[in-house]
Amino acid sequence: MNIVILGAAGFIGTNLSLKLAADRKNRLTLIDHKMDYFQPVLRRQDNINLVESELSNDTDFGSLVDGQEFVYHLMSTTIPKTSNQHIAQELNANVVTTANLLDACVKKGIKKVVFISSGGTVYGKELACPLKETMLTYPISSYGIQKITIEKLLYLYNYLYALDYRVVRLANPYGPYQRPNGGLGAVTTFIYHALTDNKITVYGDGSVVRDYIYIDDAIRGIINIANGEVGKHTFNLGSGIGININEVLRCISATLGLKLNVVYEHGRKCDVPVNYLDITKYEKYLGKLNPISLSEGIIKTAEFMRKNLL
């Protein structure tokens, strides 16, 4: 299968690419802003083609998706904690750019678009957890607004042009190839700072609850959703369990046998107090997910860091 991944050099893109490339029948075209962003491990795969390209309103998406069958849409110019600083610019950079991409997908006869949305931001803070796909969405960040708007664009293009799509409302993944100081990934960042005996900054009192999923489980779920032909388009994907920041820190300390240097700072307006996902729909249509425990994920992530980063 010919597959293109837009925004492929990031954390999710790297792990997704490695998993898809393991199937020798797949031919992958990986696209990101700079060639230097790609991990060396991706350069050694002979069924992977790396492409350096801007992903903006001026991009010729027609040439990028020409000859492809599946498109994985992972590109984003923003992260939740800073997305409210430049709302108009971020909407233009992500939503309008996606519309241009979808136009190209229709013209080039793409079979399916798989969009990685955000289970952590599209729902907002007014709903009771666990969060179901059928609940209304009230994002409190521009990041969440961008994600839910792109979801609606996909619905529109399916209605107008029969462009098939899948939306993955992903929880908070962590694990190998996630940058420990990249602004995303509390678990990964905390583990790295624990191993390097650095300060761990927590915004608020540590009571914020999130749904954390190890990256291997997330990638397996994403591919199952992408390949599933069950007449459903949108799926939550997470562990289905809520755990607060203080519990995460205690688990890291106990699992790794390390004393943590934790500093608490003022909370952020973009942080929803409680967010964890209902994955019943995924398991009903696509099978049991059986994600590994947080302690197991911590061990695997720490092993990767010791081998590759420390």
SEVEXTI-847740 format. One line per field, with one value per residue (C-alpha): residue number from 1; residue in three letters; x, y, z. Coordinates in steps of 0.5 Angstrom, whole numbers, plus 2048, in hexadecimal, padded with zeros to 3 digits. Layout:
// residues N
n <- c(NUM_...)
res <- c(Ala_...)
X <- c(X_...)
Y <- c(Y_...)
Z <- c(Z_...)
END
This chain:
// residues 310
n <- c(1_2_3_4_5_6_7_8_9_10_11_12_13_14_15_16_17_18_19_20_21_22_23_24_25_26_27_28_29_30_31_32_33_34_35_36_37_38_39_40_41_42_43_44_45_46_47_48_49_50_51_52_53_54_55_56_57_58_59_60_61_62_63_64_65_66_67_68_69_70_71_72_73_74_75_76_77_78_79_80_81_82_83_84_85_86_87_88_89_90_91_92_93_94_95_96_97_98_99_100_101_102_103_104_105_106_107_108_109_110_111_112_113_114_115_116_117_118_119_120_121_122_123_124_125_126_127_128_129_130_131_132_133_134_135_136_137_138_139_140_141_142_143_144_145_146_147_148_149_150_151_152_153_154_155_156_157_158_159_160_161_162_163_164_165_166_167_168_169_170_171_172_173_174_175_176_177_178_179_180_181_182_183_184_185_186_187_188_189_190_191_192_193_194_195_196_197_198_199_200_201_202_203_204_205_206_207_208_209_210_211_212_213_214_215_216_217_218_219_220_221_222_223_224_225_226_227_228_229_230_231_232_233_234_235_236_237_238_239_240_241_242_243_244_245_246_247_248_249_250_251_252_253_254_255_256_257_258_259_260_261_262_263_264_265_266_267_268_269_270_271_272_273_274_275_276_277_278_279_280_281_282_283_284_285_286_287_288_289_290_291_292_293_294_295_296_297_298_299_300_301_302_303_304_305_306_307_308_309_310)
res <- c(Met_Asn_Ile_Val_Ile_Leu_Gly_Ala_Ala_Gly_Phe_Ile_Gly_Thr_Asn_Leu_Ser_Leu_Lys_Leu_Ala_Ala_Asp_Arg_Lys_Asn_Arg_Leu_Thr_Leu_Ile_Asp_His_Lys_Met_Asp_Tyr_Phe_Gln_Pro_Val_Leu_Arg_Arg_Gln_Asp_Asn_Ile_Asn_Leu_Val_Glu_Ser_Glu_Leu_Ser_Asn_Asp_Thr_Asp_Phe_Gly_Ser_Leu_Val_Asp_Gly_Gln_Glu_Phe_Val_Tyr_His_Leu_Met_Ser_Thr_Thr_Ile_Pro_Lys_Thr_Ser_Asn_Gln_His_Ile_Ala_Gln_Glu_Leu_Asn_Ala_Asn_Val_Val_Thr_Thr_Ala_Asn_Leu_Leu_Asp_Ala_Cys_Val_Lys_Lys_Gly_Ile_Lys_Lys_Val_Val_Phe_Ile_Ser_Ser_Gly_Gly_Thr_Val_Tyr_Gly_Lys_Glu_Leu_Ala_Cys_Pro_Leu_Lys_Glu_Thr_Met_Leu_Thr_Tyr_Pro_Ile_Ser_Ser_Tyr_Gly_Ile_Gln_Lys_Ile_Thr_Ile_Glu_Lys_Leu_Leu_Tyr_Leu_Tyr_Asn_Tyr_Leu_Tyr_Ala_Leu_Asp_Tyr_Arg_Val_Val_Arg_Leu_Ala_Asn_Pro_Tyr_Gly_Pro_Tyr_Gln_Arg_Pro_Asn_Gly_Gly_Leu_Gly_Ala_Val_Thr_Thr_Phe_Ile_Tyr_His_Ala_Leu_Thr_Asp_Asn_Lys_Ile_Thr_Val_Tyr_Gly_Asp_Gly_Ser_Val_Val_Arg_Asp_Tyr_Ile_Tyr_Ile_Asp_Asp_Ala_Ile_Arg_Gly_Ile_Ile_Asn_Ile_Ala_Asn_Gly_Glu_Val_Gly_Lys_His_Thr_Phe_Asn_Leu_Gly_Ser_Gly_Ile_Gly_Ile_Asn_Ile_Asn_Glu_Val_Leu_Arg_Cys_Ile_Ser_Ala_Thr_Leu_Gly_Leu_Lys_Leu_Asn_Val_Val_Tyr_Glu_His_Gly_Arg_Lys_Cys_Asp_Val_Pro_Val_Asn_Tyr_Leu_Asp_Ile_Thr_Lys_Tyr_Glu_Lys_Tyr_Leu_Gly_Lys_Leu_Asn_Pro_Ile_Ser_Leu_Ser_Glu_Gly_Ile_Ile_Lys_Thr_Ala_Glu_Phe_Met_Arg_Lys_Asn_Leu_Leu)
X <- c(800_802_802_804_805_804_808_80C_812_80F_80E_807_80A_810_80D_807_80C_811_80B_808_80F_80F_80A_80E_808_808_80B_80C_80D_80E_80E_810_813_81A_81E_822_81C_81B_81E_824_821_81C_821_823_81D_81D_815_815_816_818_815_817_811_80D_806_803_7FE_803_804_803_7FF_7FD_804_805_7FF_800_800_7FE_7F9_7F8_7FA_7FC_7FB_7FF_801_800_804_802_801_7FB_7FF_801_7FB_7F7_7FD_7FC_7F5_7F4_7FA_7FA_7F3_7F5_7FC_7F8_7F1_7F2_7F8_7F4_7EE_7F4_7F6_7EF_7EE_7F4_7F2_7EB_7EF_7F4_7EF_7F2_7EE_7EE_7F1_7F3_7F3_7F6_7F1_7F2_7EE_7F1_7EE_7E8_7E3_7E5_7E4_7DC_7DB_7DB_7E0_7E1_7E0_7DC_7DD_7D5_7D6_7D6_7DD_7DF_7E6_7EA_7F0_7F1_7F5_7EE_7EA_7EF_7EE_7E7_7E6_7EA_7E6_7E0_7E4_7E5_7DD_7DC_7E1_7DE_7D7_7D9_7DE_7DD_7E4_7E5_7E8_7EA_7EB_7EF_7ED_7F4_7F5_7FC_801_808_80E_814_816_812_816_817_817_812_80C_808_808_808_80A_810_812_812_815_81B_81C_81C_821_825_824_821_81B_814_80F_808_803_7FD_7FD_7FE_7F7_7F6_7F3_7F5_7F5_7FC_7FD_804_806_806_7FF_7FD_800_7FD_7F6_7F7_7F9_7F3_7EE_7F1_7F0_7EA_7E4_7DE_7DA_7DD_7E1_7E3_7E6_7E9_7F0_7F3_7F4_7ED_7EF_7F0_7F6_7F8_7FF_801_800_804_80A_809_809_80F_813_811_812_819_81B_81C_81B_818_819_812_810_809_807_801_7FC_7FA_7F4_7F5_7F5_7EE_7EE_7EB_7EC_7EC_7E9_7E3_7E6_7E0_7DF_7E6_7E5_7DE_7E0_7E8_7E9_7EC_7F2_7F5_7FA_800_800_803_809_80A_80A_80F_814_814_815_81A_81E_81E_820_826_828_827_827_82B)
Y <- c(800_807_80B_813_815_81D_81F_819_81B_81C_817_814_814_811_80B_80A_80A_805_800_801_800_7FA_7F7_7F6_7F7_7FE_804_80A_811_815_81D_822_829_827_821_822_821_819_814_810_80A_80C_80D_806_803_802_802_809_810_816_81D_824_828_82E_82C_833_837_837_830_82C_826_823_821_81F_81A_818_810_80F_80B_80D_814_814_81C_81D_824_82A_830_831_82E_82F_833_838_838_83E_843_843_841_844_842_83A_839_83C_837_831_831_835_831_82A_82D_82D_826_823_827_823_81D_81D_81F_819_814_812_80C_80F_814_813_819_819_81D_81F_81B_820_826_826_824_82A_82A_82A_823_81D_817_812_816_813_815_817_81C_824_827_82E_82F_834_834_836_830_82C_831_82F_828_828_82C_827_822_826_827_81F_81E_824_821_81A_81D_821_81C_815_816_811_813_810_815_813_817_815_816_817_813_812_80E_80D_813_818_81E_81F_826_827_82A_824_81E_81E_817_817_81E_81B_815_819_81E_818_814_81B_81D_824_828_826_82B_82A_82F_830_82B_824_823_823_81C_81A_813_811_80B_808_80A_803_802_808_806_800_803_808_803_7FF_805_807_800_7FE_7FE_7FE_804_809_80F_811_80E_810_80C_80C_808_809_80B_812_813_81A_81D_81B_814_814_817_812_80C_80F_80F_808_805_808_808_80F_816_81B_823_825_82D_82F_835_839_835_837_839_834_82E_82A_828_821_81D_816_812_80C_807_803_804_802_7FC_7FA_7FB_7FA_7F5_7F6_7FB_7F8_7FE_7FC_800_806_803_7FE_804_808_802_802_809_80A_804_808_80E_80B_807_80D_814_813)
Z <- c(800_7FE_805_806_80D_80E_814_814_818_81E_824_822_81A_81C_820_81B_815_818_819_812_80F_812_80D_807_803_805_801_806_804_80A_80A_80F_80F_80F_80E_814_818_816_81A_818_818_813_80E_80E_80C_804_804_806_802_806_803_806_805_808_80A_809_805_800_7FF_7F9_7FC_7F6_7F4_7FB_7FB_7F4_7F3_7FB_7FD_805_808_80F_811_817_816_81B_81C_823_82A_82F_834_82F_82A_82D_82C_824_823_81C_81A_81C_819_813_813_815_813_80C_80A_80C_807_802_803_803_7FC_7FA_7FC_7F9_7F2_7F3_7F5_7FC_7FF_806_80A_812_816_81D_821_829_82E_833_830_82C_831_836_83D_83E_83D_842_841_83E_837_832_82A_82A_830_82D_82D_830_82F_834_82F_828_827_829_824_81F_820_820_81A_816_818_815_80F_80E_80F_80A_805_806_805_7FF_7FB_7FF_801_807_80D_814_81A_820_827_82A_831_834_831_834_833_82E_829_82D_82E_836_835_82F_833_832_836_83E_83F_83A_83D_844_843_840_845_84A_847_846_84D_84B_84D_84B_84A_84C_84A_84F_855_852_852_84A_848_841_83D_83B_836_834_82D_82A_82D_829_823_823_824_81F_819_81B_81B_814_811_814_810_815_812_818_817_81E_824_82A_82C_833_839_83B_842_845_84A_84D_84C_853_852_84C_850_856_850_84D_854_856_84F_84E_856_855_859_855_855_854_854_854_850_84E_84A_843_840_83A_83F_83F_847_845_83E_83D_837_836_832_831_82A_828_82C_829_822_822_828_82E_82F_835_836_83B_842_843_847_841_83D_841_841_83A_839_83E_83B_834_837_83A_834_82F_833_839)
END
